[in-house]
Amino acid sequence: MSVRAVVTGVGHYLPERIVPNAAFEETLDTTDEWIRTRSGIERRHFAAEGETTSDMAIAAARRALTAAGRGPDDIDAVVVATSTPDLTFPSVATMVQDGLGMTRGFGFDVQAVCAGFVFALTNANALILAGQAKRVLVIGAETFSRIMDWTDRSTCVLFGDGAGALVLEAQDGTGDTSDRGILSADLNSDGRFRDMLYVDGGVSSTGHSGKLRMQGNPLFRQAVDKLTATAHTALSKVGLSDDAVDWIVPHQANIRIIKGTAKKMGVPMERVIVTVQDHGNTSAASIPLALSVGAERGQIKPGDLIVTEAIGGGLAWGAVVLRW
Ligand code: UT7
């Protein structure tokens, strides 16, 4: 017997305001056609004025708890992946605890930008395997609209806001890959690439939060190879190959990266969850959003083998293999 961290509930929240690509044509030298063909994005959601990352995280968490049939008192830990917290501190996770009415347990944030959810899920799994927590809320939540330079057409058309959440629970498994739950993970980062995607401000440098800067094309050229390699490493840790994969649930940055990675893994696009057209790039929220939407659409079913993979600022990248 071995303990597994099993997903027992999933939920998401998207802000009401939907902005189509055409809206950017009014203020920037861009077109719906360029955005669609280069990125696959058609529209994105933006948070309302005053709507924060923790507001969205709490809304997604409530839905995940309802789906799991759990209340806030059942949860031992909250792990939030975000690079756009409400405040420099305290963590968004403690705001989620308060918003849900959780007066026990603990919470903390994980910051690995677009790969944040993969890092958060791996940390939550480790807490469960180490016996530090039996039930963990793992959330990805972002308001990237707040760090956009609205005059930079090469970035501001790509990102969106939203949140997704999972309830992970300790359950007994057999120890083989037929178990439900997280089966393996692979994490990587390499700070030599940090200029490819960063925010040009912060507490100890400029004293203000700054705007996102990205060298899109060099990052694009890194993405497919690194994502394929990390997915393969995670699968091979438990002796699985690409044929075992029911669903790739990728970070949703660009449809061409998603297609390139699936092709390199030999997984047909019918077995890839794609939400980038509706959400844009929501950074650490994109994978839990895609998991929630994939389950809601009836695509992801209990027992399916899923590989999630993501890359972003740092660079930081990784993959998690789990059975739903
Ligand atoms: O989530 C974190 C990880 N992020 C990513 O993985 C993003 C990775 N990068 C990408 O997705 C792509 O590189 C982009 C979608 C950002 C850009 O696509 P690309 O095919 O790499 O285009 P490019 O950056 O090479 O730009 C091609 C042209 C340039 O013009 P010139 O120099 O060829 O005259 C850009 O100035 O497209 C121009 N351009 C635009 N044109 C119209 C850049 N942004 C726009 C725009 N509208 N919004």
Residues whose N, C-alpha, C, O or C-beta is under 5 A from the ligand:
A	BS01	UT7	D29 T30 T31 W34 R38 S39 C114 R153 S154 V157 G216 N217 L219 F220 A223 A253 N254 N281 I311 G312
